[in-house]
Amino acid sequence: MPSLLNKEKAMKNLTIQDPSVKISSREIAEATNKQHKDVLRDIRNLIEQGAIGERNFAPSSYINTQNKKNPEYLLDFHATMTLVTG
C-alpha cells in the first residue's frame, strides 16, 4: 500500500501545469489508487482514440522489484488531465 506522503506528492505533481514536467503512469496509478496495468490500458485507449497526441506523452520503462523491464508512459499536464478526468 502506498504511503500517504507518496500519495500527496503524486497528487501535487498532478496539479503542476509546467509543460516540461512529466508524470509517470505509475505515479498516476498510485495517486488515483488504481492498478498500473489499468492506467496503461486507459492511456493506450486514449492514444488510439486520438484524445492524447504524440507530443503529450512518451513511452518509457522501469525496472521492477524482480529486476524486469516493464512499460510505463510519461505524460505532460494535458495528457494527465485528459486521463484523470476521463
Buried (B, 14 or more C-beta within 10 A) or exposed (E): EEEEEEBEBBEEBBEBEEEEEBBBBBBBBBBBEBEBEEBBEBBEEBBEEEBBEEEBBBEBEEEEEEEEEBEBBBBBBBBBEBBBEE
